[in-house]
Amino acid sequence: MSGIILTQNQTFIIGPVAQILGYIMEGIFFCLDKIGIPNIGLAIILFTIVVNLLMMPLTIKQQKFSKLSAKMNPELQAIQAKYKNKKDNESMMKMNEETQAVYAKYGVSPTGSCVQLIIQMPILFALYRVIYSMPAYVGKIKEAFFPLVDKLISQPGSAEFVQTFRDAAMFAKQFTSEAFTGGNTQYIQNTFIDVLNRASTAEWHSISEKFPSLSADVDSTVAILERYNNFLGLNIGNSPSYIVHEALDSGTFLMVIAALAVPLLSALTQWINTKLMPQAESNNNNQDNPMASSMKTMNIMMPVMSAIFCYSLPAGMGIYWIAGSVVRSIQQIVINKHIDKMDLEEIIKKNVEKNKKKLEKRGVTAKMLNDYATMNTKTQTLASKANSTSKMTQEEKDEAIRKSTEYYNRNAKQGSIASKANMVKQYNEKNNRK
């Protein structure tokens, strides 16, 4: 049945990324199957390690930015304090110029950290999708649902029955779609597998009770899936909450401890991970910094939220979260040691030179930037005088306009900001002469 394409994520960007990650997961599971240990839990751990190693360059770049940010933050805060109660245009412009000068000095962009996050976010969402819908991306796991699915589809009332399952509501639209009602065999198979992939042990038993003729096929499918899902004695297809409830009913208290270990380990490893992340340098201003306060709250809430989610979601997701936190913690220790050995002053010097070269390629020199800053200040002064005395002559107005647009007149290209500035100039000159 390897030709069947189970319902995969079709979201813009996330869908294609998930497909690429799906190839990696399928390759890992294929190798595990060849050596006789086709285990989903182990595949998730190896998959997490591989993906984090692939993202290592982005992580290092982000941590470098964090280190440089921690070093330049006192200078940025000093500028903010300097212009704290000054809201006039001239002060705001000067504050912006001084802030940009600090960023230029350290050779970083105000949006430097955001770029790495923007790249990483689709990968993280896609990774979650692959783990949560393994049969959609791993052919060997998908094959385990046959021939049961084909036989179940042929049973009268089977579609209505599986829609009573706990997680079937997630696929309600698929059951009412034109492809399903129109008899598209492949689409119907995929929809049934989507639901059965999230079925609990009790729901699997209910299929045998509802359709006794399928008991042997149900037992065979469950046996294969339990072999794939068994990780240290836990069926990671079930949620820890379900395992705890089932263990309490049967009196197996050891299983209760094993099930509760998943969300607890998830919270603990997440907490350790946040502690290893680079922290902003402590100072008195941090108490008044909303961003620092938000980060502190998030570092407390994230471990708690991970425990809550891991308790209610399939244990496989909990294993992914634990594995991810452990891998990131080890990765962070290595990165921290690497960055601590780096000469930040040398990095700053290189970044400044790199920034200068970028500006020179765009035709902007240091002198031009200084001239532009001076012209802006002069223009603001002339404007304030004009507002206060209202005695500026036409020649003075023309001179102010000429100076304010002088920088943009150089190398202006059609459609650029410079060309638009020229258009504004011409419009003002025309109106002023009327």
KOLBA-999701 format. One line per 3 residues: number of its first residue (from 1); their letters; for each residue y, x, z of C-alpha. Coordinates in pm, whole numbers. Layout:
<nodes>
NUM) a) Y X Z ~ ...
</nodes>
This chain:
<nodes>
1) msg) 0 0 0 ~ 230 301 -29 ~ 426 139 -310
4) iil) 568 -130 -81 ~ 929 -77 18 ~ 991 -232 357
7) tqn) 1334 -374 442 ~ 1561 -68 464 ~ 1925 -49 569
10) qtf) 2156 -115 273 ~ 2487 -57 454 ~ 2743 155 267
13) iig) 2702 526 361 ~ 2458 453 648 ~ 2192 319 407
16) pva) 2172 633 186 ~ 2188 862 492 ~ 1906 664 656
19) qil) 1698 704 341 ~ 1741 1083 349 ~ 1653 1094 720
22) gyi) 1358 866 643 ~ 1217 1132 409 ~ 1238 1385 693
25) meg) 1061 1147 935 ~ 790 1067 680 ~ 735 1439 620
28) iff) 698 1504 994 ~ 455 1214 1042 ~ 257 1322 735
31) cld) 213 1673 882 ~ 110 1531 1221 ~ -142 1303 1053
34) kig) -290 1597 859 ~ -354 1791 1181 ~ -507 1485 1347
37) ipn) -226 1375 1582 ~ -37 1092 1407 ~ 179 1007 1708
40) igl) 513 825 1679 ~ 645 962 2010 ~ 580 1321 1906
43) aii) 724 1250 1560 ~ 1045 1117 1722 ~ 1082 1432 1934
46) lft) 1028 1665 1637 ~ 1259 1450 1422 ~ 1532 1470 1687
49) ivv) 1500 1849 1705 ~ 1518 1889 1326 ~ 1823 1661 1288
52) nll) 2011 1832 1573 ~ 1941 2173 1422 ~ 2076 2051 1087
55) mmp) 2391 1930 1263 ~ 2432 2259 1453 ~ 2716 2396 1231
58) lti) 2920 2079 1290 ~ 2853 2096 1663 ~ 2965 2460 1684
61) kqq) 3281 2381 1488 ~ 3358 2089 1718 ~ 3307 2304 2030
64) kfs) 3537 2573 1891 ~ 3802 2307 1844 ~ 3748 2189 2205
67) kls) 3793 2544 2337 ~ 4110 2597 2135 ~ 4240 2255 2242
70) akm) 4187 2341 2607 ~ 4385 2662 2554 ~ 4679 2500 2373
73) npe) 4698 2177 2580 ~ 4931 2330 2845 ~ 5178 2419 2568
76) lqa) 5159 2067 2420 ~ 5207 1912 2764 ~ 5508 2137 2827
79) iqa) 5668 2011 2503 ~ 5600 1649 2601 ~ 5756 1709 2944
82) kyk) 6058 1873 2782 ~ 6136 1564 2572 ~ 5995 1305 2814
85) nkk) 6307 1090 2852 ~ 6467 1170 2517 ~ 6421 895 2259
88) dne) 6696 979 2009 ~ 6597 1075 1654 ~ 6708 1436 1683
91) smm) 6501 1495 1999 ~ 6198 1321 1852 ~ 6223 1537 1539
94) kmn) 6253 1854 1744 ~ 5955 1754 1959 ~ 5749 1692 1646
97) eet) 5854 2028 1498 ~ 5764 2216 1816 ~ 5430 2034 1840
100) qav) 5345 2118 1480 ~ 5442 2480 1549 ~ 5185 2494 1834
103) yak) 4912 2354 1609 ~ 5010 2606 1340 ~ 5001 2887 1597
106) ygv) 4640 2804 1690 ~ 4546 2727 1331 ~ 4399 2383 1405
109) spt) 4467 2032 1283 ~ 4552 1739 1515 ~ 4266 1553 1347
112) gsc) 4023 1848 1357 ~ 3786 1691 1610 ~ 3796 1352 1437
115) vql) 3667 1497 1110 ~ 3347 1622 1277 ~ 3299 1286 1451
118) iiq) 3353 1094 1127 ~ 3081 1304 963 ~ 2842 1273 1257
121) mpi) 2875 899 1321 ~ 2695 777 1002 ~ 2417 1028 1073
124) lfa) 2371 901 1429 ~ 2369 535 1321 ~ 2127 611 1038
127) lyr) 1903 809 1273 ~ 1886 512 1510 ~ 1797 284 1218
130) viy) 1508 509 1106 ~ 1357 528 1456 ~ 1400 155 1521
133) smp) 1238 62 1185 ~ 970 326 1138 ~ 747 125 895
136) ayv) 1046 92 661 ~ 1060 469 616 ~ 709 599 697
139) gki) 442 478 455 ~ 148 565 683 ~ 275 341 962
142) kea) 350 63 715 ~ -9 72 585 ~ -142 -8 934
145) ffp) -18 -370 898 ~ -254 -439 606 ~ -471 -634 530
148) lvd) -359 -845 830 ~ -17 -928 682 ~ -161 -1058 354
151) kli) -409 -1277 541 ~ -145 -1399 788 ~ 90 -1500 508
154) sqp) -179 -1721 357 ~ -222 -1915 684 ~ -34 -2251 693
157) gsa) 253 -2243 944 ~ 240 -1864 992 ~ 608 -1815 896
160) efv) 722 -2075 1151 ~ 491 -1923 1413 ~ 613 -1561 1386
163) qtf) 971 -1686 1402 ~ 902 -1785 1764 ~ 859 -1415 1855
166) rda) 1118 -1259 2083 ~ 1297 -1044 1822 ~ 1239 -1269 1518
169) amf) 1596 -1400 1538 ~ 1713 -1064 1400 ~ 1548 -1155 1069
172) akq) 1630 -1528 1055 ~ 1830 -1486 732 ~ 1534 -1322 561
175) fts) 1313 -1625 629 ~ 1569 -1858 469 ~ 1663 -1631 178
178) eaf) 1594 -1727 -183 ~ 1352 -1435 -221 ~ 1141 -1561 71
181) tgg) 1145 -1931 -17 ~ 1099 -1847 -387 ~ 767 -1675 -316
184) ntq) 858 -1308 -368 ~ 536 -1157 -232 ~ 678 -813 -156
187) yiq) 983 -956 21 ~ 766 -1190 230 ~ 536 -901 330
190) ntf) 834 -690 432 ~ 981 -973 641 ~ 654 -1030 828
193) idv) 619 -655 899 ~ 981 -641 1024 ~ 891 -901 1288
196) lnr) 543 -769 1373 ~ 681 -417 1415 ~ 879 -544 1717
199) ast) 604 -771 1855 ~ 492 -715 2214 ~ 127 -690 2319
202) aew) 133 -1054 2433 ~ 270 -1167 2096 ~ -9 -981 1914
205) hsi) -264 -1165 2131 ~ -95 -1495 2052 ~ -168 -1440 1680
208) sek) -542 -1429 1757 ~ -512 -1745 1966 ~ -318 -1931 1697
211) fps) -532 -1808 1406 ~ -884 -1729 1541 ~ -1009 -1627 1196
214) lsa) -770 -1331 1204 ~ -888 -1194 1541 ~ -1079 -901 1390
217) dvd) -784 -802 1170 ~ -544 -833 1462 ~ -766 -611 1680
220) stv) -798 -352 1402 ~ -419 -343 1341 ~ -337 -328 1712
223) ail) -586 -42 1761 ~ -419 167 1488 ~ -66 91 1612
226) ery) -162 166 1974 ~ -300 500 1859 ~ 29 573 1684
229) nnf) 242 439 1973 ~ 50 586 2267 ~ 262 852 2433
232) lgl) 151 988 2771 ~ -29 660 2840 ~ 262 433 2744
235) nig) 272 203 2445 ~ 621 301 2323 ~ 630 -7 2101
238) nsp) 687 -211 2419 ~ 1000 -199 2631 ~ 985 -54 2986
241) syi) 1084 -397 3119 ~ 778 -554 2950 ~ 551 -269 3067
244) vhe) 675 -309 3427 ~ 616 -686 3418 ~ 268 -640 3269
247) ald) 178 -361 3515 ~ 289 -567 3816 ~ 73 -858 3701
250) sgt) -231 -631 3666 ~ -155 -428 3979 ~ -126 -93 3795
253) flm) 164 56 3992 ~ 126 395 3824 ~ 233 231 3498
256) via) 540 90 3675 ~ 645 443 3772 ~ 578 572 3419
259) ala) 778 288 3261 ~ 1074 329 3498 ~ 1072 705 3431
262) vpl) 1194 640 3074 ~ 1536 482 3157 ~ 1581 707 3462
265) lsa) 1516 1025 3263 ~ 1745 895 2991 ~ 2030 853 3241
268) ltq) 1963 1191 3407 ~ 1948 1390 3083 ~ 2259 1210 2954
271) win) 2446 1303 3274 ~ 2338 1668 3245 ~ 2449 1665 2883
274) tkl) 2801 1546 2974 ~ 2828 1814 3244 ~ 2749 2086 2992
277) mpq) 3012 1968 2746 ~ 3337 2172 2743 ~ 3579 2029 2997
280) aes) 3956 2036 2968 ~ 4127 2285 3194 ~ 4213 2116 3522
283) nnn) 4581 2079 3603 ~ 4813 1833 3773 ~ 4907 1667 3445
286) nqd) 4547 1555 3387 ~ 4594 1288 3652 ~ 4859 1125 3434
289) npm) 4668 1183 3109 ~ 4514 852 2991 ~ 4277 1032 2752
292) ass) 4141 1259 3027 ~ 4097 958 3254 ~ 3913 767 2980
295) mkt) 3682 1062 2916 ~ 3599 1086 3286 ~ 3515 714 3299
298) mni) 3304 740 2984 ~ 3110 1035 3126 ~ 3016 818 3424
301) mmp) 2940 502 3226 ~ 2733 660 2947 ~ 2434 757 3168
304) vms) 2439 410 3330 ~ 2453 232 2995 ~ 2175 448 2851
307) aif) 1949 350 3144 ~ 2021 -20 3088 ~ 1957 -1 2714
310) cys) 1642 208 2751 ~ 1500 -41 3002 ~ 1528 -333 2759
313) lpa) 1467 -159 2423 ~ 1125 -29 2304 ~ 1024 284 2496
316) gmg) 1031 477 2168 ~ 1411 447 2167 ~ 1417 581 2522
319) iyw) 1210 882 2415 ~ 1458 943 2134 ~ 1752 931 2377
322) iag) 1577 1164 2623 ~ 1472 1406 2349 ~ 1823 1399 2201
325) svv) 1988 1472 2537 ~ 1746 1757 2616 ~ 1792 1914 2271
328) rsi) 2172 1879 2293 ~ 2174 2029 2644 ~ 1975 2335 2532
331) qqi) 2193 2354 2223 ~ 2507 2330 2436 ~ 2396 2614 2666
334) vin) 2341 2839 2362 ~ 2673 2734 2204 ~ 2864 2785 2530
337) khi) 2725 3139 2562 ~ 2814 3207 2199 ~ 3169 3072 2232
340) dkm) 3231 3245 2568 ~ 3164 3579 2397 ~ 3414 3503 2123
343) dle) 3765 3651 2131 ~ 3986 3340 2119 ~ 4297 3548 2058
346) eii) 4135 3695 1747 ~ 4028 3346 1631 ~ 4386 3221 1680
349) kkn) 4521 3514 1481 ~ 4280 3446 1193 ~ 4359 3074 1198
352) vek) 4732 3140 1180 ~ 4684 3370 879 ~ 4459 3111 713
355) nkk) 4721 2841 772 ~ 4994 3061 621 ~ 4786 3119 307
358) kle) 4727 2743 269 ~ 5103 2679 293 ~ 5178 2957 44
361) krg) 4931 2806 -206 ~ 5128 2483 -184 ~ 5449 2679 -243
364) vta) 5576 2641 114 ~ 5697 2960 287 ~ 5796 3013 649
367) kml) 6162 3048 541 ~ 6148 2713 358 ~ 6011 2542 670
370) ndy) 6287 2695 884 ~ 6552 2594 628 ~ 6410 2243 620
373) atm) 6418 2215 1000 ~ 6779 2343 1002 ~ 6883 2099 727
376) ntk) 6727 1809 917 ~ 6921 1902 1230 ~ 7248 1937 1035
379) tqt) 7190 1606 859 ~ 7130 1430 1192 ~ 7450 1584 1333
382) las) 7654 1472 1031 ~ 7506 1124 1054 ~ 7588 1092 1425
385) kan) 7946 1201 1357 ~ 7977 946 1081 ~ 7857 669 1310
388) sts) 8090 766 1592 ~ 8414 816 1392 ~ 8350 614 1073
391) kmt) 8596 852 899 ~ 8356 1052 679 ~ 8496 1098 331
394) qee) 8299 1021 14 ~ 8265 1396 -52 ~ 8116 1450 297
397) kde) 7869 1165 241 ~ 7764 1315 -93 ~ 7723 1657 71
400) air) 7504 1511 350 ~ 7280 1337 95 ~ 7257 1653 -115
403) kst) 7148 1863 187 ~ 6902 1607 315 ~ 6719 1602 -21
406) eyy) 6765 1968 -114 ~ 6418 2066 12 ~ 6247 1794 -191
409) nrn) 6426 1887 -514 ~ 6213 2202 -539 ~ 5902 2177 -758
412) akq) 5905 1797 -743 ~ 5608 1644 -926 ~ 5590 1294 -1066
415) gsi) 5450 1051 -811 ~ 5490 1297 -521 ~ 5691 1245 -201
418) ask) 5950 1481 -344 ~ 6005 1269 -654 ~ 6039 958 -438
421) anm) 6298 1138 -224 ~ 6497 1211 -540 ~ 6485 845 -639
424) vkq) 6624 747 -297 ~ 6897 1006 -339 ~ 6999 871 -677
427) yne) 7001 516 -548 ~ 7222 611 -249 ~ 7464 808 -467
430) knn) 7500 515 -706 ~ 7569 267 -422 ~ 7808 499 -242
433) rk) 8030 527 -551 ~ 8071 150 -579
</nodes>
